[in-house]
Amino acid sequence: MNRGRSALSRWTMALATLCAASYALADTDNLEEVIVQGSRLPASLETMPQSVDILKAEILANLVPGLSRSSNSTISTYMSLRGRKPVILVDGIPVTSTLNDTGREVHLIDPSDIERIEVVRGSSALYGQSAGAGFINYITKTGGAGPFNAHTEVGTGLALTHVSSASFSPSVRQTFSGRVDEFDYRLGGYYEKVNSLFAANGNRLPPPTGNAINDSWIKSAYGKVGYNFDNQRLETSFNYYKQQSTFEYGIINGNILEGIPAQAVPASPQPGEVPQSNDELTANLVYANSAIFGTRSTFRTQLFYEQAFSVFQYVANRFPLVVALGESPNGQSENDTHKRGARIDIKTPLASFLPFDGTLLWGMDYVHDRTVIPLVDGRLFGIPQTLKSYAGFVELQFKPVKPLAVTLGVRREEDKIDVDNFFSLFTLAHITGGELSYSTTPLNAGLVYSLTKSVDVFAGFSQGFDIQQTSQNFRAWPVDINLAKTQPPANVINSYESGFRVHGGGVDASATAFLTKSSHGVSYVYNAAIPLEPVARVAPDHVWGFELKADYVGVENWKFGASYAQMEGSADTNGDGVYDTWLQDRRIPPPSFNAYAERFLAPNSSVRLQGLYSGDRNRFPNAAPGVFHEGHVHSYFQADAAARFELGRYGDLSVGIDNLLNRDYFTNYSEGFNTNGNYIKAPGRTLTVRYGINY
């Protein structure tokens, strides 16, 4: 129960273990009834030939097999789903940074504003730039019943290994919602002051590389207004989220070889250094018609806007070569993205013109993305780019015979990137820009066959693609290069999976095996010429593994569940056709086993205990400290507990304890990252308490 939980922490604390105030439950009871605004999933998830999880309120990594573990920071650099980074969406708005991987996209919304989350593995025609991993779509809440509902919540986090004002993290949340005639609305705001985090031994934890959770403040605002008329709906919404660190503590490097963790030390800003921050704004306008032109077809169109601004860590002597030019070798980078776009979805039931059940979903997508990557002092750190993406898609799902469901999809995407000319501060090379053009037609196909009423088998093939991170890959290129002439290739991904699902008798279980093949996978490896800047290694790679999951509700007032995931990956780095180079820890997490038990005491009141075992991975035993993403990741176990009590007219109370057994361990992120400065312990036992009241 980390103090950064309310900011979607612990996978960025957003994808992780559990939230004391509003911990999520997998919606395993009503999977076949999911129809949500902003979603392109079919009404019946049982007909999908892919692994899908639908969760309420916030994602639990413990309930999503194959999702990598927490970094205990705001960055999602180590966020991996089947060995690749998934695309993140909010009500269908693609918030993943396409042109510069900022690693901030999951840390952008208050969990109390989330209705449910869709996690779909693999690619599909429904969304572009899926990179083969899949997508995570946050669906936000609409207005509640009655003309006016208000909810006020206050809370705090507290490190039980260091009880003091330094570990006290107060928060306050206010929401208003209601429905008046055909109008509905929801407005909310949240503020939290996150103080220091403390290890199991009571020592203060230093801020990890990147934007840290500890010693920061968070504020957010959310609003949605809808109007229903006839068979139509008009809806507008916005979400604003900002987290900014404070200058309080820096890092004394640890020693990986001796097992000595990095330590926190009081610190002041360096000359020219500004606070690290993450600032996100999204706006959305949607029109939907459930019977367009009087037919049985539904129509939905969406206009959206996103602005994302981030400030990253200050690094001394990052550009030593510019000293000869009379410039400072120090720097602190920023990312400024402005994205706008449109989506059109039309869904037609096949029974209206064919003799069998099914749906035809087709539509179009447009995205315009302008991203610049300066330093705080105005110099360019990365390559400015502008993306224009046009796509059309068709997804057909039908049942030619009763026990068989077939899915076929195709997407046509045309992307053009205008790349600015660029001078590298790392190498003094001149990067000539121009237009990069990409065209692709990914396909997906799959089958689901019902052996019995309670057992289904499925198999699927899907294709995806993503454009290379042009700025990250070429900002430190050693020599002059013309990118328009080079035309860096896109990464084409082929994904295969098969498995079975069992449902009935209180059991909901699945087993899946998968294989993903990438034509131009990217890993960021140690660069001896520029030790502080990893170099991009582009090579074909394979990722394979399996996932097991089961939930059981056959005992009255109880719910049990468990999951296990294991994967591995390798690349062909020399072009000899042999995949003999292991993929880094950034891509491949250790195997993991999760289990939980939940006791329902009354409506909206329950107690939950869950545990995570994360295994060992040591594919690079000879990697010295400082060789990025090739550390020895050791195993650990962590238990968490949470309880929520509905107190009637007296409100509701939530209590949670993260790291219940106060285990002392290093996070996967700190060990995998493999630098002495980022060799940081996980937080120790931490209490979160929140009290809310409705009026």
N, C-alpha and C positions, 0 to 999 in steps of 0.2 A: 504494500500500500504506500506507494511513494508519494511524496508531496507534489511531484509534478504530474500526478495521475490525471488531475482535472484538465490538463493540457494535452490530453491524449498521450500520456507518457508511458514509458516502459514498452512499447515500440513507439518510440519517441514518446515514450511511455504511452503511446496510443495504441500500439498493437502488442498487448502483452497480457500479463497475468490477470489482475483484477482490480476493479475500482470499488472502493468502499461505498461511495455514494450511489452508484448506479451500475453495478457489475452486470455484464451481459450474459444472456443465456442463448444457446443455439436454438433456433426455431425448428426443432426436429419434428414437431407435432403437426405443422401445417405447411410443409414444403410445397404441396401441390396447389396452394392458394395464394402464392406470392404474385401480386400485380401491383407495382408501385410506380409512382411518377418518377421520371428520370431513369427508369430501368428499361433495358431492352431484352430482359430475360423472358422466356415463355411463361405462361400461367402455370404450367406443370413442370417443376424442376425434375420430376422423375423421368421425364422424356429426354433429358439432356445427356449426351454421351460424353460428359466431362464431369470432373469433380467440382462440386459447388457447395459452398457453405453460406447460409443466411443467418446472420446474428443480429440480436437486438442491442440497441443502446451504444455499444462499442465493441470493437473486435477483441476477442480473447485469443492471444497466440496459443494458449493451451488447447483451444478448440479448433485450431486451423493447422492440421498436419502439414509439415513442409515449410511453414513460415519461420524464419530465423529468429534468434533470440534478441533480447533488448540490448541497446547500446548505453542506456542510462544517460542519454543526451538528446538534444533536439534533432540530431542528424540521423538520417536513414541510410547512410552509406552502406551499412551492413544489412539492410533490409533485403531479404532474398526469398523468393517463392519459386521453388524448383530450380534454384541456381541462377535465376535472373531477377532483375528488379521489376516488379509489377507496375502497371499503370494505375495511378490513383485518380479517381473522379469524385466530384461532389455534385449530386443530382445530375449526373451526366456531363458535367463540365470537366474537361481533362486538365487537371492541375499539375500533373507531372511535367517537370521541366524538360522539354524536348531538346533544346539547343545548348543547355549547360546544366549538367547534373548537380544541382545545389544540395540535394539530399535533405530538403526541408518540407516536402509536399504532404507528409502525413501529419505535420504539426501545424494545423491551420483551422481547427474548429473545436468548439466546446462540446464535449461528449453529450451533455444534456440536450443538445439540439439535434441529435441523431436519432432517427426512428429505427433504422436497421442498416446493415451493411452486407453487401453481396461480395463474396470472394469466389471468383471463377478462375480456375487454372487453365493454362493453355491459351492459344489464340482463337479468334473467331472473326467472322465477317462483321460482327456488330461494332467493333471498335478498332481503330487503326493504331499503329505504333505500339502494338501490344508486346513486342519483343519476345513472344513465346512463353512468357511466364504466366500471364493472365492479367486480370484487373481486379481492383478493389473499389467498389462504388459506394460512397456514403450517401444514404437517402435521408434527407432532413425532415423534421416534423412539421405538420400543419397545425392549424388552430384546433382547440379542444371544444367539447360540448358546452353549451350554455353561453350567455352573452359576455361574461367576464370571469376569468379565473386568474388568480395571482399566486405565485409561489416564491417565497423568500427562503434562501438557504445560506447558512453560515457554517464554516468548518475550519479545520486546521489539520496540518500534518505535524508529527513530532517524532524525532529520532529517539527511540527508547534506549539506545546505547549512549546517548549524550543529551539528557533532558536539561534544556536550557533555552533561553530566548533565542540563541543562535540557531536552534533546530526547529523553532516554532514557525509554521508557515500558514498564516491565516488566509481565508478566502471568503468571498461573498458572491452570491448568484441571485439574480432576480429575473423572473419570467412573467409575462402576461400573455394570455391566450383566450380565445373565445370564438363564438359563431353567432352572428346576428343576421337572421334571414338567409340570404344567399352569400353573405360575406363571411370569411373566416380569417383569423389573424393569429400570429405568434410573434412576440417581441421578447428579446432577452439580452442580458448583459452579465459579464463575469469579470471578477478581478481576483488575482492571487499574488501574494508576495512570497516567493519561494526563497527560503533561506538555505543554509548549508546542509549538505548531506553528510552522514557519518557512517563509517565502516563498522563492522561487527565488534571491533575492539575499541570503538569510541573515538577513533581518530577522524578528524575532518577530511573529507575527500576533496581533492583538487578538481578544478573544471577540466573535463576531457577536451581533446583537440576538437575544435569546431565550436558550435554554439551550445553552451552547457545549460542543463536544467537548473543546477544549483546556483544560488545567489543571482536571482533574476526576478522580474515581475512580468505578469501576464494580464492582458486585458482583451476582452472580446465583446462583440455585439452581433446580434443576429435578428433578422426580421423577415417575415413572409406574410403576404396578404393575397387572398384568393377570392374570386367571384365566380359563382356557378350560375349558369343560365341555360335553360333548355337542356341539351345534351353536351354542353360546352363548359369549359373552365378557362379563365384567364388568371394567371398567377405571376407575381413578381416577388423576388427575394434578394437579400444581400447577406453577406457574412464578412465580418472584419475580425482579424485576429493579429495580435502583436505580442511578441515576447522579446524582452531586452535584458541583457545581462548588466550587472553592476560591477564596478571595479573594486573588488574586495580581496580576492585571493588569486595567486598564481601557482606555478608548479615548480617543485624541486624534483628533478628527474629521479626515477627509481632505477633499479638494476635488475633486468630480467634474468641474467645469468645467476644472480645470487638470491632471486626471489624477493627482492626488496621493493615494495610498492612506491609509486610516486607520492609525494607529500604536498599538502597545501601550505602556502606561505603568504602572509599579508603582502599585497602588491598594489602598486599605483600604475596608472597608464603611462606608456612610453610616449615620447614626443610625437604628436601626430596621430596617436591611437584613439579610436572612438569605441563606444560600447558595441559589442556584437548584438545583432538583432535579427528578427524574422518578422516581416510585416506583410500581411496577406489580405487582399480585398477581392471578393467575387460578387458579381451581380448577375441576375438571371431574370429573363422574361419568357413565359411559357404560355402558349395557347394550345388547348386540346379539345378535340371533338370526338365523342364516342360513336357517332353515326354520321360520318361525313357525307354530305349530299344525300342524306336519307338512306344510305346503304348500311351494311353491317360492318364496314371498314372503320377503323379508328384512325385518327390523324393527330399528330403532335408535332409542333414546331417550337424551337427554342433559340433565343438569342442570348449570348453570354459575354461577359467581360471579366478578365482577371488581371490584377496587378500584383506582382510579387517582388518584394525588395528585401534583400538579405545583406548583412554585413558579417564577414567571416573573421577569423583570428588574425591578429597581427603577427608577422614573422620577420625577425631580424635577419639581415644579410641574406635575403632570399634571392637577390639579383646582384651578385658580386661584380659581374662584368660591366655594369653601368657606372661604376665608380670612375672608370677612365673617361666617361662622358660628362663627369661633373654632376651626376645624379645620385640620389640616395639609394643604397642597396636594400633598404627596408621597405615593407609594404603591407597593406591591409586591403584585401579585395572585397568587392561588392558584386551583387548581381541585381539587375533591374530588368524585369520582364513585363511586357504589356501584351496581353493576349485577348483576342476577340474572335467570335465564331458563331456558327449557326448549325443547327441539326434539324432534320426533318425525318419523322418516322411515320410510316403508314402500315397498318396491320390489317390483313384481310383474312377472314376465316375461309378455309378451302371448301367447307361444306356448302357455301353459297353458290359454287359453280362446279364442284367435283363430288363424286359419290363416296368420299371418305373424309374423315376428320383431319384437321391440321390447320396451320396458319402460314401465311406468306407475309413476312416482314421485310420491307424495303425502304430505302431512304437515302439521304445525302448528308454529308458533313463538310463543313468549311472551317478552317482555322487560319488565323493570321497572328504570327508571333514575332515580336521584335524584342531581342535580348541584347543588352550591352553589359560588359563585365569590366568596369573600371577599378582602379584603386581609389582609396579615400582621397588621395592627393590629386586626383584627376587624370593620372596616366592610365593607359589601357593595360589591364592585366590579362584579359582574354579577348577573343576575336568577336567583335559585334556581328550579329547575323539577323536576317529577317526570313521567316518561313511563311510560305503560302501553300496550304494543303487543301486539295479538293478530292472528295471521295464519294463513291456511290456503292451501295451494298444491297444484296438480296440474301435473305435467310429463309429457307423453306423447311418446315417441320411437319411431317405427316405420318399417318398410320395406314399403310397399304393393307395390312391385315391386323386383326385385333391385338395380338401380343407383340407386334413389332412397331417401333417408332424409328423413323429415319430423319436425319437432319442433314441438309446440304446448304452450303453457303459460299458466296463469292463476294469479294470486295475489290474494287478498282480504285487505286489511289495514285494521285499525281502530286508530287511535292517539288517545290522549287525553293532553294535557299540562296538568298543574296548575301554573300560574304564580303565584309569590308576588308580593305587592305590593312595590314597589321605589322607592327614592329615588335619583335619579341624582346622583352626585358631580360629573359632568361639567357638567351643565346646571341642576341643582337642580329638575328636572322630577319629577313624581310619576307613576310607571308603575303603573297598576292592573292586577292580574293577573286570575286566574279560570281557567276551563277552555277550552282550545283543542281542538277535535275535528277529526279528519281521517279520511276514508274514501276508499279507492282500490281499483281493480281493474285493475292493470296486466296487459298481455298480452304474449306473445312468440310468434313463429312463424318458421320457417325451413326451408329446403330444402338438401340436399346431393345433387348428382347426379354419379355417377362416369362420366365420359366414357370412361375406360379404366381399367385396373388401377392406373395410376399418376397419373392426373389427375382431380381432383375440382373442381367449381365449386359455389359456395355463395352463398346470399343469406339475409339475416335481418332481421327487424324486432323490436325489443324496446322495452318501456316501463319506466320507472322513476319514482320520485318521492323527494323528500327534503323534510323540514320545514325551514323557514327557521331560521337560528341566531338564535333569539329574543333571547338575551342580547346577542350581538354586535351585532345589528341595532338594538336598542332601548335599550341601556344609556346611550347618549348622545343620546336623542331630545330635540329642542329644546323641546318643550312637553309638558304633561300629556297622557296618552293612556290609554285603557282598552283593553287588548289583548283582553279577552273580547268586547267589542263589535266591535273592529276585525277580529278573526279573520284574522291574516296568512295569505295563501294558501300552500299547498304548491307546490313546483316540480315540474311534470310534464315528463318528458323522453321524447321519441321518438327512438330510435336506429335508423339504417339502415346496413347494411353488405353488401358483396358482394365476391367475389373468387374466387381459385382456389388450389388446393394441388397440388404435384407431389411425388411420393415414389417412390423406386425408383432402382436403379442407383447407390446411394450418395448420392443427392440428396434433400434434404427442403427444399422451398421454398414460399413463399406470397406472394401479393400481395393487398392488401385496400384498398378505398376505403370511406370512412364519412362519414356526416352525422349530427349530433346536434342536435336542436332542443329548447330549454328554454323553458318558459312563463314562469318567474320566476327567471332566473339572477341570481346575486348577484356584484357586484364591490365591492371596498372602495376608495373614492376619497378624494382629499385633501379635507379639511374646513377651510376657511379660518377658520371660527369656533372650531374646536378643532384646531389644527395637529397635535397629538400623537395624535389619535384619528380614524382614517379613518371616513367615513360609508358605510353600505351603500347601494348603488345596485341596485335590483331592476328587472330589465327582461328581456323575451324576448331570447334569443340563439341563435346558430347556431355550431357548430364543425364544420369539414369538413377532410378530409385523406386521406392514403394512407400505407400501410406496406408495405415490401418486406423479405423475410427469406429467407436461403438458408443451408443447411449442407451440407457435402460430406465424405463419409468414404470415397471411392472409392480413395484412395491408402493403401496399407498403413501402419499405425501413425501416420497423420496425420488431423487433422480441421481443416477450414477453415469459416469462416462470415462472413457480412456481413449488415448490415441498414441500412435507410434509412427515416426517418420525417419527414413534413412535415405540418403542420396550420396552420390559421388560424381565427380566430373574430371575430365582430362581433355587436353588440347594437343593438336598437331602443330607444334611451333616451328618445325623446320621443313614442312611441306613434303615429308616422305610417306605420308599416308598412315603413319602410326601415331596413335593418340597416347603418347607416353609421358606427357607433362601434366602433373596434377593441377587442377584449378585451385586458385587461392582461397583462403578463408573468407575473403570478401564475398565470394560467390557461393561457397559450399559450407553450410553449417554442420556441426556434429550431429549424430543421431540423437533423437530426443523421445522421451516417453512422458506422457502427461496423464493424470487421473484426477477425478473430482468426485465428491459426494455432496449432495445438497438436500437439506431437510426443510420442507415447507411447513411453517408453523401455523399460518393463517393467510388469507388473501394479502398479497404484497408484503408478507413477512417470511423470511427464510434465513437459514444459516448454511454457510458453504465452506468446505475445506478442499483445497486442491494442492497438488504437488507436481513439480517438474524435475525430471532427471535429464540433464544435458550431458551427452557422452564426450568422449575424447577424440580429438583429431590431431594427428601429427604427421602430415604428409611432407614436411620440409624440415627434417631433423638437423640439417646442416646449415639452416638459415641463421645468420648472425642477427642480433638486435639491430634494428634500423632497416632491415630488408622488409619493405612494406607487405602486409597481408599474408605473411608466411610464418607466423608464430605457432607455437605448440598450444593448442586450446585444450585445457584440462577439463575433466568431468566435474560436475557439481550437482547437488540436489537442493531444491528450495521448496518450502511449503508456505502457503498463504491461507489466511482465513478471512471471511467477511460475513457480516450479518446485517440484515435490514429489517426494521420493525415499523409497521404501520401503527400509529398511535391514535388513530381516529381524528377527532377535532383538535388533538394536541400536536398533530403534525406527524413527521416521520424521522427516524433516527437510523443512520448508517454508521457502522463501525468496521474497520478492517485492520488487519496486521499483515504487512508484507515481510517476507523472510522471517516467518514465525519462529523457526528454530535458531535464528541468528547465525546462519552459516557464514563462514569467512571464506570468500573465494573471489577470484578475478572474473570479470565478465568475459564472454566470448569476444566482444569487441576489443577490449583492452589487450587480451592475449593475442588475438588474431592480427591486430594492427601492428604489433611487434615493434614498438618504439619505447624507449625508457621513459620518455615524457608522457606517454599515454598508458603506462602500466599502472592501472588504477583498480582498486578493489570495488566490489559491489556494495551498495548500501546495506547496513545491518538491519536489525529489527526496527520497523517503522510503523507507527500508529497513524491512522487517519480516522477522524470523526467528523460527521456532518449532520446537522439538524435542519430540517426544513418544515415549513408550515404553509398550508394552503388557506386562502381567504378570498 
